[in-house]
Amino acid sequence: MMCKDLQFTTPPTFQVEQITYQREKDVGDQEQVLDLNQTLTATLALQPENTVCYDDLGCITRFSFSDPLLWPINLLPEAREKIDTHFTLYTREVPNPQPPIRISADDPNTISATTFKATRLTKFVVHGWLSTGYDNITQEFLQSLLNKGDFNVICVHWGGGSSTSYFQAHANTRLVGLEIALLVNTMVEKLKVKATDVHLIGHSLGAHTSGYAGEKIPNLGQITGDYIVKTRVKNYKSPTLIIYLGLDPAGPYFRRMPSFARLDYTDAQFVDGVHTDAGFIGIYEPVGHLDFYPNGGRNQPGCQTSEWSYFCHPFAVLSDITACDHLRAVHYYSSSLKDTCQTVGYECSDYESYNNGECTSCGSDNTRCAPFGLDAIKYPSRARVNVKLYFNTGKVMPYCKFQYIVSVKLAKPLVAKPTVKGLLRLSVIGETDYIPNFSLPMSVLEHGKDHRILMSSPSSLGPIKKVFLHWIYIHFDLLDPSCFFGICNKRLYVNSVTISLLNSYPESNKIANTYLNCPRYSPAVIPTFQSMEFSVENSCSSTFQLQTLSGMLNLGFFPNARIFRRVKTNN
């Protein structure tokens, strides 16, 4: 069904949200924080009360600032009964209970009577806007966690407060956060659960909900989460530690907010974020110590389709259910829970530089890369902030791709042209798989330099055995008239080809998965439209002897002549 076949009127709240996005789009990614000196005059008329209190949860007071576009409506949460926050338990003993097993902070003994075990790690999952926690994507994520480890998995349901306008759902998250904090604090106090074993995982508005919960848990040590994933840690040396994870936190009315109104790296000792729909539904600016940007963090592969039905819902622009890029954060994290492929993000100034192969080292101290997912906590530093980490994914499950950095080291003999323009195609043969005819865009290659290429494969190639380079010279140099007469040197001179598996952490593992491929004689001289084999079995110390007519022929002094012989020497 096409959208034009549906009859609906766009709600006023949605119109305001469109205006807000346009304002944010115009401002760009610059860090601009809301002026806290502004008053609530415009919103007081909508809701005169500034504070609401609950017997067992404490009080919620509206923030003391507003903005006509960035924070247009400063609401208080809806009634507790309306939001209907409740919790369901899943364990390996009962992975898919029917009906779901409810637990509550009101009676800790009922929790003890279930398959819950205080000695296990406990994972909370918090859904986002327009969801309920009973939807397929949330339930599949719960099962992925159980498949990964023997956890207590608790789903936080607040469908009564999420199935409303974004404005109101935004406000409701504060109350849901208090409900979560009450349950966690009760488990710690009454059931002797270790706070170090608790992990909150939230998507979109659920990520901010997790943040609000963390603020109310005493002696908070660590939060693992994302801004599409964000990790926060408070009081790192504290013996009490609690872990939170937020998947693609919502952006509207959280962008450029003061740190106390949203997740921020100052909230904890360690914060890592994952951005999949940054700048639209999510947030682009870095928010943590580590910020992962899959595929650049904005547009995800497989989401640029003609799925017009996505946009037929009046709330579809911000819907957690229908936004493909937005939901990719959940899918990527779920995929990372499988052991078939480890994704590693690499620090880089921007996505283009990463794709150009400029950022592919973890560094000697392993602070220039980090594993994506649950292992992000292995990052060795707590002193660095806003570290941008990039990696690429596939279009469909499993999203993890085996990524390789290929370094082509060009020689620079006297006979070589300083630069050559053309097409380079390579085939890589590994012990378990191969990549045939990987073509690079036409580029200018400078002899004497290393040229780096980022290459990916859906499966691991295993140890690399051989590489074939195919070279096609393309002449566009009007300043070199000799090529018009067919006497210019069109050959490519290559010393070696090095291939490293980027899905390796720490750096020592990447070095162990690095393979140096050499030609039979070095440098390899590749005429245009021809191929040359490079192998790990060859030694790069072999070289042509530059003497006599034979050596001159091999190095291209007479590019159209026939090569008579090669002389191998040892250096």
C-alpha positions as CSV (number, residue, x, y, z in Angstrom):
1,M,0.0,0.0,0.0
2,M,1.4,3.4,-0.9
3,C,1.3,6.3,1.5
4,K,-1.1,8.2,-0.8
5,D,-3.7,5.5,-0.2
6,L,-3.8,6.2,3.5
7,Q,-5.8,9.0,5.1
8,F,-4.4,10.6,8.2
9,T,-3.7,14.0,9.6
10,T,-0.2,14.7,10.9
11,P,-0.4,15.5,14.6
12,P,0.7,19.0,15.7
13,T,3.5,17.4,17.8
14,F,4.9,15.9,14.6
15,Q,4.9,19.2,12.8
16,V,6.9,20.8,15.7
17,E,9.3,17.8,15.5
18,Q,9.9,18.5,11.8
19,I,10.7,22.1,12.6
20,T,13.0,21.1,15.4
21,Y,14.9,18.8,13.1
22,Q,15.3,21.5,10.5
23,R,16.8,23.8,13.2
24,E,19.2,21.1,14.3
25,K,20.1,20.4,10.6
26,D,20.8,24.1,10.0
27,V,23.0,24.3,13.1
28,G,25.0,21.3,12.1
29,D,27.2,19.3,14.3
30,Q,28.7,22.2,16.2
31,E,28.6,21.8,20.0
32,Q,26.0,24.4,21.1
33,V,24.6,24.0,24.6
34,L,21.2,25.4,25.5
35,D,21.2,28.7,27.4
36,L,20.3,27.8,31.0
37,N,19.3,31.4,31.7
38,Q,16.2,31.0,29.6
39,T,12.9,30.7,31.6
40,L,10.0,28.3,31.5
41,T,7.4,31.0,30.9
42,A,6.1,29.5,27.6
43,T,5.7,26.0,29.1
44,L,4.4,26.9,32.5
45,A,1.1,27.7,30.9
46,L,0.9,24.2,29.6
47,Q,1.6,22.5,33.0
48,P,1.8,24.8,36.1
49,E,3.2,22.1,38.4
50,N,7.0,21.9,38.4
51,T,7.4,18.8,40.6
52,V,5.8,15.5,41.0
53,C,6.7,13.1,43.9
54,Y,6.3,9.3,44.4
55,D,6.3,7.5,47.8
56,D,9.0,5.0,46.9
57,L,10.8,6.7,44.0
58,G,11.4,10.3,45.1
59,C,10.6,13.4,43.1
60,I,11.0,14.6,39.5
61,T,11.3,18.4,38.8
62,R,11.1,19.9,35.4
63,F,14.4,21.2,34.1
64,S,15.0,24.9,34.7
65,F,15.5,25.8,31.1
66,S,13.6,25.7,27.8
67,D,14.1,26.5,24.1
68,P,11.4,27.1,21.5
69,L,13.0,24.6,19.2
70,L,15.7,22.5,20.9
71,W,13.5,21.9,24.0
72,P,10.1,23.2,23.1
73,I,7.9,21.5,25.7
74,N,9.2,20.7,29.2
75,L,6.7,18.2,30.4
76,L,6.4,16.1,33.5
77,P,5.9,12.3,33.2
78,E,2.4,10.9,32.9
79,A,0.8,9.0,35.7
80,R,2.7,6.0,37.0
81,E,-0.3,3.7,36.3
82,K,-0.5,5.0,32.7
83,I,3.1,4.3,31.9
84,D,2.8,0.8,33.5
85,T,6.5,0.1,33.9
86,H,7.0,-3.6,34.6
87,F,9.7,-6.2,34.3
88,T,9.9,-9.7,32.8
89,L,12.6,-12.3,33.5
90,Y,14.4,-14.6,31.0
91,T,17.0,-17.2,31.8
92,R,18.5,-20.2,30.0
93,E,16.4,-22.4,32.2
94,V,13.2,-20.6,30.9
95,P,14.3,-18.7,27.8
96,N,10.9,-18.0,26.5
97,P,8.3,-18.3,29.3
98,Q,4.6,-18.2,28.4
99,P,3.2,-16.2,29.9
100,P,6.2,-14.0,30.7
101,I,7.5,-14.2,34.3
102,R,7.0,-10.8,36.0
103,I,9.2,-9.6,38.8
104,S,8.9,-6.6,41.0
105,A,10.8,-4.6,43.6
106,D,7.7,-4.7,45.8
107,D,8.4,-8.3,46.8
108,P,12.0,-9.5,46.4
109,N,11.0,-13.0,47.6
110,T,9.1,-13.5,44.4
111,I,12.3,-12.9,42.5
112,S,14.1,-15.5,44.5
113,A,11.4,-18.0,43.7
114,T,12.2,-17.8,40.0
115,T,15.2,-19.0,38.1
116,F,16.9,-15.7,38.8
117,K,20.4,-16.3,40.4
118,A,22.2,-13.5,42.1
119,T,25.6,-15.1,41.2
120,R,24.9,-14.5,37.5
121,L,25.5,-11.4,35.5
122,T,22.2,-9.5,35.0
123,K,21.3,-7.8,31.8
124,F,18.5,-5.2,31.6
125,V,17.0,-4.4,28.2
126,V,15.1,-1.1,27.8
127,H,13.1,-0.4,24.6
128,G,12.4,2.9,23.0
129,W,9.6,5.0,21.6
130,L,6.4,3.3,20.2
131,S,7.7,-0.1,21.4
132,T,6.5,-2.3,24.2
133,G,9.3,-4.8,24.8
134,Y,7.2,-7.6,23.5
135,D,8.0,-6.8,19.9
136,N,10.1,-9.2,17.8
137,I,13.3,-7.1,17.6
138,T,13.4,-6.9,21.4
139,Q,12.6,-10.5,22.0
140,E,15.2,-11.6,19.5
141,F,17.8,-9.4,21.2
142,L,16.9,-11.1,24.6
143,Q,17.5,-14.5,23.0
144,S,20.9,-13.3,21.6
145,L,22.0,-12.4,25.1
146,L,21.0,-15.8,26.4
147,N,22.8,-17.5,23.6
148,K,25.9,-15.5,24.4
149,G,26.1,-16.2,28.1
150,D,24.4,-17.6,31.2
151,F,22.7,-14.3,32.2
152,N,19.7,-13.1,34.1
153,V,18.0,-11.1,31.3
154,I,15.3,-8.6,32.5
155,C,13.2,-6.8,30.0
156,V,11.9,-3.3,31.0
157,H,8.4,-2.7,29.6
158,W,7.0,0.8,29.5
159,G,4.7,0.6,26.5
160,G,2.0,2.7,28.2
161,G,4.4,5.6,28.4
162,S,6.2,5.1,25.0
163,S,3.0,4.8,22.9
164,T,2.3,8.5,22.8
165,S,3.8,11.6,21.3
166,Y,7.5,11.9,21.3
167,F,7.3,14.9,23.5
168,Q,5.5,13.0,26.3
169,A,7.5,9.8,25.9
170,H,10.6,11.9,26.2
171,A,9.4,13.1,29.6
172,N,8.2,9.7,30.7
173,T,11.7,8.2,30.5
174,R,12.6,10.0,33.7
175,L,10.0,8.1,35.7
176,V,10.9,4.8,34.0
177,G,14.5,5.5,35.0
178,L,13.4,5.8,38.7
179,E,11.5,2.5,38.4
180,I,14.6,0.7,37.1
181,A,16.8,2.2,39.8
182,L,14.3,1.0,42.5
183,L,14.5,-2.5,41.2
184,V,18.3,-2.6,40.9
185,N,18.8,-1.0,44.4
186,T,16.4,-3.5,45.9
187,M,18.2,-6.4,44.2
188,V,21.5,-5.2,45.5
189,E,20.2,-4.7,49.1
190,K,17.8,-7.6,49.5
191,L,19.2,-10.3,47.1
192,K,22.9,-9.6,47.5
193,V,23.3,-9.0,43.8
194,K,26.6,-7.4,43.0
195,A,26.3,-4.0,41.3
196,T,29.3,-5.0,39.2
197,D,27.1,-7.7,37.6
198,V,24.3,-5.5,36.5
199,H,24.2,-4.2,32.9
200,L,21.4,-2.0,31.5
201,I,20.9,-2.1,27.7
202,G,18.7,0.6,26.2
203,H,17.8,1.5,22.6
204,S,16.9,5.1,21.6
205,L,14.8,6.7,24.4
206,G,15.7,3.6,26.4
207,A,19.3,4.6,26.4
208,H,18.5,7.9,28.1
209,T,16.2,6.0,30.4
210,S,19.2,4.0,31.5
211,G,21.1,7.1,32.1
212,Y,18.3,8.5,34.4
213,A,18.3,5.2,36.2
214,G,22.0,5.3,36.8
215,E,21.9,8.7,38.4
216,K,19.8,7.2,41.2
217,I,21.9,4.2,42.0
218,P,24.4,4.9,44.8
219,N,28.1,4.2,44.3
220,L,27.7,3.8,40.6
221,G,30.9,2.5,39.2
222,Q,30.5,1.9,35.4
223,I,27.9,2.3,32.7
224,T,28.4,0.6,29.4
225,G,26.1,2.1,26.7
226,D,25.9,3.9,23.4
227,Y,24.7,6.9,21.6
228,I,24.1,4.4,19.0
229,V,26.3,2.3,22.0
230,K,27.2,4.5,25.0
231,T,29.2,3.6,28.0
232,R,29.5,5.6,31.2
233,V,31.4,5.0,34.4
234,K,31.2,7.0,37.6
235,N,33.6,6.8,40.5
236,Y,35.9,4.3,38.7
237,K,37.7,3.3,41.9
238,S,34.5,2.5,43.7
239,P,34.1,-1.1,44.8
240,T,30.5,-1.0,43.6
241,L,30.1,-1.2,39.8
242,I,27.0,-1.2,37.7
243,I,27.0,-1.6,33.9
244,Y,24.5,0.0,31.4
245,L,24.2,-0.2,27.7
246,G,22.1,2.1,25.5
247,L,21.6,1.4,21.8
248,D,21.2,4.4,19.5
249,P,20.0,6.9,22.0
250,A,17.4,9.2,20.7
251,G,18.6,12.6,19.4
252,P,15.6,14.9,19.2
253,Y,15.5,17.1,22.4
254,F,18.7,15.6,23.7
255,R,21.1,17.2,21.2
256,R,23.2,20.0,22.7
257,M,21.5,19.7,26.0
258,P,23.3,20.3,29.3
259,S,25.1,17.2,30.6
260,F,22.6,16.7,33.4
261,A,19.8,16.4,30.9
262,R,21.3,13.7,28.8
263,L,24.1,11.1,28.7
264,D,27.6,12.5,28.7
265,Y,31.1,11.3,29.3
266,T,31.3,13.2,32.5
267,D,28.7,10.9,33.9
268,A,31.1,8.1,34.3
269,Q,34.7,7.0,34.2
270,F,34.2,5.2,30.8
271,V,31.6,6.0,28.1
272,D,31.4,4.4,24.7
273,G,28.8,5.3,22.1
274,V,27.6,3.8,18.8
275,H,26.1,6.0,16.2
276,T,24.0,4.5,13.3
277,D,21.5,7.3,12.5
278,A,23.5,10.3,13.7
279,G,22.2,13.7,12.8
280,F,18.6,12.6,12.3
281,I,17.0,10.4,14.9
282,G,20.2,9.8,16.7
283,I,23.2,12.0,17.7
284,Y,26.3,12.6,15.7
285,E,28.6,14.5,18.0
286,P,30.8,12.2,20.2
287,V,29.4,11.8,23.7
288,G,31.7,9.4,25.4
289,H,35.3,8.3,25.8
290,L,34.8,6.0,22.8
291,D,32.2,6.6,20.1
292,F,31.7,3.9,17.4
293,Y,30.5,5.1,13.9
294,P,29.5,2.0,11.8
295,N,29.7,2.9,8.1
296,G,30.3,6.5,9.1
297,G,27.5,6.7,11.6
298,R,24.8,8.2,9.4
299,N,23.5,6.0,6.6
300,Q,23.6,2.2,7.0
301,P,24.0,-0.2,4.0
302,G,20.7,-2.0,3.2
303,C,18.6,0.9,4.5
304,Q,18.6,2.9,1.2
305,T,15.7,0.9,-0.3
306,S,12.3,1.9,-1.7
307,E,10.5,0.8,1.4
308,W,7.9,3.6,1.2
309,S,5.7,1.8,3.7
310,Y,8.2,2.9,6.3
311,F,6.9,6.5,6.0
312,C,3.2,5.8,6.0
313,H,2.9,6.1,9.8
314,P,2.4,9.7,11.0
315,F,5.2,9.1,13.6
316,A,7.4,7.2,11.2
317,V,10.1,9.9,11.0
318,L,11.1,9.2,14.6
319,S,9.7,5.8,15.2
320,D,12.0,3.2,16.8
321,I,10.0,0.5,14.9
322,T,10.2,1.8,11.4
323,A,13.5,3.7,11.2
324,C,16.0,1.3,9.5
325,D,19.2,3.2,10.2
326,H,18.1,3.8,13.8
327,L,17.4,0.1,14.4
328,R,20.7,-1.0,13.0
329,A,22.3,-0.2,16.3
330,V,20.3,-3.1,17.9
331,H,21.1,-5.5,15.0
332,Y,24.8,-4.7,15.0
333,Y,25.1,-5.2,18.7
334,S,23.0,-8.4,18.5
335,S,25.3,-9.6,15.7
336,S,28.4,-8.8,17.8
337,L,27.2,-11.3,20.5
338,K,27.9,-14.1,18.1
339,D,31.4,-15.6,18.1
340,T,31.8,-15.9,14.3
341,C,33.4,-12.5,13.7
342,Q,34.9,-9.9,15.9
343,T,34.4,-6.3,14.9
344,V,37.1,-3.8,15.8
345,G,36.7,0.0,15.4
346,Y,39.7,2.1,14.5
347,E,40.3,5.7,15.6
348,C,40.3,8.2,12.7
349,S,39.5,11.8,12.1
350,D,36.7,11.0,9.7
351,Y,35.0,8.2,7.8
352,E,36.6,9.1,4.5
353,S,40.1,8.9,5.9
354,Y,39.2,5.5,7.4
355,N,38.0,4.2,4.0
356,N,41.2,5.5,2.5
357,G,43.1,3.1,4.7
358,E,44.8,5.9,6.8
359,C,43.7,4.5,10.2
360,T,44.3,0.8,10.7
361,S,46.6,0.5,13.7
362,C,45.8,0.0,17.4
363,G,49.1,1.5,18.4
364,S,51.6,0.1,20.7
365,D,49.4,0.8,23.7
366,N,46.1,-0.4,22.0
367,T,44.4,3.0,22.5
368,R,43.8,3.7,18.8
369,C,41.3,0.9,18.4
370,A,38.7,-1.0,20.4
371,P,36.5,-4.1,20.0
372,F,32.9,-3.4,19.4
373,G,30.2,-4.8,21.7
374,L,30.6,-6.2,25.2
375,D,34.4,-6.3,24.9
376,A,34.6,-2.5,24.4
377,I,35.3,-2.4,28.2
378,K,38.7,-3.8,27.4
379,Y,39.8,-0.4,26.1
380,P,42.9,0.3,28.3
381,S,42.5,4.0,28.8
382,R,40.1,6.0,31.0
383,A,41.8,9.3,30.3
384,R,40.8,9.9,26.7
385,V,37.4,11.3,25.6
386,N,35.5,11.6,22.3
387,V,37.7,9.0,20.5
388,K,36.0,8.4,17.2
389,L,36.1,4.8,16.0
390,Y,35.0,3.5,12.6
391,F,34.3,0.2,11.0
392,N,32.2,-1.1,8.1
393,T,29.4,-3.7,8.0
394,G,27.4,-5.7,5.5
395,K,23.9,-5.1,4.3
396,V,22.3,-8.1,6.0
397,M,22.9,-10.5,8.9
398,P,25.5,-11.4,9.9
399,Y,26.6,-7.7,9.6
400,C,30.1,-8.3,10.7
401,K,32.6,-8.3,7.8
402,F,36.2,-9.5,7.7
403,Q,38.1,-6.3,6.9
404,Y,41.7,-6.3,5.5
405,I,44.1,-3.5,4.9
406,V,46.2,-4.0,1.8
407,S,49.5,-2.1,1.6
408,V,51.1,-2.0,-1.9
409,K,54.7,-0.8,-1.5
410,L,55.9,0.6,-4.8
411,A,59.5,0.7,-5.9
412,K,61.2,3.7,-7.5
413,P,63.9,2.7,-9.9
414,L,65.3,5.5,-12.1
415,V,63.4,4.2,-15.2
416,A,60.0,4.4,-13.5
417,K,57.7,7.3,-14.1
418,P,57.2,9.3,-10.9
419,T,53.5,8.8,-11.1
420,V,51.3,6.5,-13.1
421,K,47.5,6.7,-13.5
422,G,45.5,3.6,-14.0
423,L,43.4,0.7,-12.6
424,L,44.8,-1.8,-10.1
425,R,43.0,-5.0,-9.5
426,L,44.0,-7.7,-7.0
427,S,43.1,-11.2,-6.1
428,V,43.8,-12.6,-2.7
429,I,44.1,-16.3,-2.0
430,G,43.9,-17.5,1.6
431,E,44.0,-20.9,3.3
432,T,40.3,-21.0,3.7
433,D,38.8,-18.6,1.1
434,Y,39.8,-16.1,-1.5
435,I,38.8,-12.7,-3.0
436,P,38.9,-12.6,-6.8
437,N,39.4,-9.5,-8.9
438,F,38.9,-6.8,-6.3
439,S,39.0,-3.6,-8.4
440,L,40.1,-0.3,-7.1
441,P,38.9,3.0,-8.6
442,M,41.1,4.7,-11.1
443,S,43.8,6.5,-9.2
444,V,47.3,8.1,-9.4
445,L,50.0,5.9,-7.9
446,E,53.3,7.4,-6.9
447,H,56.4,5.2,-7.2
448,G,58.4,5.0,-4.0
449,K,55.3,5.3,-1.8
450,D,53.0,2.9,0.0
451,H,49.4,2.8,-1.2
452,R,46.8,1.4,1.2
453,I,43.6,-0.2,0.3
454,L,40.7,-1.2,2.5
455,M,39.1,-4.5,1.5
456,S,36.4,-6.6,3.0
457,S,35.1,-10.2,2.8
458,P,32.0,-11.9,4.1
459,S,34.2,-14.7,5.5
460,S,37.7,-15.1,6.8
461,L,40.4,-15.9,4.3
462,G,42.6,-17.6,6.9
463,P,46.4,-17.2,6.5
464,I,47.1,-15.4,3.3
465,K,49.1,-17.5,0.7
466,K,49.2,-15.5,-2.5
467,V,48.2,-12.2,-4.1
468,F,47.9,-11.4,-7.8
469,L,48.1,-7.8,-9.0
470,H,46.7,-6.8,-12.4
471,W,47.7,-3.4,-13.7
472,I,46.1,-1.3,-16.5
473,Y,47.8,1.9,-17.4
474,I,45.5,4.8,-18.4
475,H,47.2,7.8,-20.0
476,F,45.7,11.2,-19.3
477,D,49.0,13.1,-18.9
478,L,49.1,15.8,-21.6
479,L,52.5,17.0,-20.4
480,D,54.1,13.7,-21.4
481,P,53.9,13.6,-25.2
482,S,56.1,10.5,-25.4
483,C,53.1,8.4,-24.5
484,F,51.4,9.5,-27.7
485,F,54.1,7.7,-29.6
486,G,54.1,4.6,-27.4
487,I,57.5,5.0,-26.0
488,C,56.7,6.1,-22.4
489,N,57.1,3.7,-19.5
490,K,53.7,2.3,-18.6
491,R,54.9,-0.3,-16.1
492,L,54.2,-0.5,-12.4
493,Y,57.1,-1.3,-10.1
494,V,56.1,-3.1,-6.8
495,N,58.3,-4.2,-4.0
496,S,55.7,-6.1,-1.9
497,V,52.1,-6.4,-0.9
498,T,51.2,-6.6,2.8
499,I,47.8,-7.8,4.1
500,S,46.5,-7.4,7.7
501,L,43.3,-8.6,9.2
502,L,41.6,-5.7,10.9
503,N,39.2,-7.9,12.9
504,S,42.1,-8.5,15.4
505,Y,42.5,-7.1,18.9
506,P,44.8,-6.2,20.5
507,E,47.6,-5.0,18.2
508,S,49.6,-8.1,18.8
509,N,46.9,-10.2,17.3
510,K,46.8,-8.0,14.2
511,I,50.5,-8.3,13.8
512,A,50.1,-12.1,14.0
513,N,47.5,-11.9,11.2
514,T,49.7,-9.8,8.9
515,Y,51.2,-11.4,5.8
516,L,54.0,-10.0,3.6
517,N,53.7,-11.1,0.0
518,C,56.8,-10.7,-2.2
519,P,57.4,-11.2,-6.0
520,R,59.8,-13.8,-7.2
521,Y,62.2,-11.0,-8.0
522,S,62.0,-7.6,-6.5
523,P,60.9,-5.2,-7.6
524,A,58.1,-6.7,-9.6
525,V,57.7,-5.1,-13.0
526,I,54.1,-5.3,-14.1
527,P,53.5,-4.2,-17.8
528,T,50.1,-2.7,-18.5
529,F,47.3,-5.3,-19.0
530,Q,49.3,-7.9,-17.3
531,S,49.3,-9.7,-13.8
532,M,52.1,-10.6,-11.4
533,E,52.1,-13.1,-8.6
534,F,53.2,-12.3,-5.0
535,S,53.6,-15.0,-2.4
536,V,54.4,-15.3,1.3
537,E,56.9,-18.0,0.2
538,N,59.1,-15.5,-1.7
539,S,61.8,-13.3,-0.1
540,C,61.6,-9.6,-0.6
541,S,65.4,-9.5,-0.5
542,S,65.7,-10.9,-4.0
543,T,66.4,-8.2,-6.7
544,F,67.2,-7.7,-10.3
545,Q,70.8,-7.0,-11.0
546,L,70.9,-3.7,-12.7
547,Q,73.6,-4.3,-15.2
548,T,74.0,-5.2,-18.9
549,L,71.2,-5.0,-21.4
550,S,69.2,-7.7,-19.6
551,G,68.9,-5.7,-16.4
552,M,67.9,-2.6,-18.4
553,L,65.2,-4.5,-20.3
554,N,63.7,-5.9,-17.1
555,L,63.6,-2.4,-15.5
556,G,61.8,-1.0,-18.5
557,F,64.5,1.1,-20.4
558,F,63.0,-0.5,-23.5
559,P,59.4,-1.2,-22.6
560,N,58.5,-2.7,-26.0
561,A,61.4,-5.1,-26.2
562,R,61.4,-8.8,-25.3
563,I,62.9,-9.7,-21.9
564,F,65.8,-12.2,-22.4
565,R,66.7,-13.3,-18.9
566,R,66.6,-12.4,-15.2
567,V,69.5,-12.5,-12.8
568,K,68.8,-13.3,-9.2
569,T,71.2,-11.9,-6.5
570,N,71.1,-12.0,-2.7
571,N,71.6,-8.7,-0.8
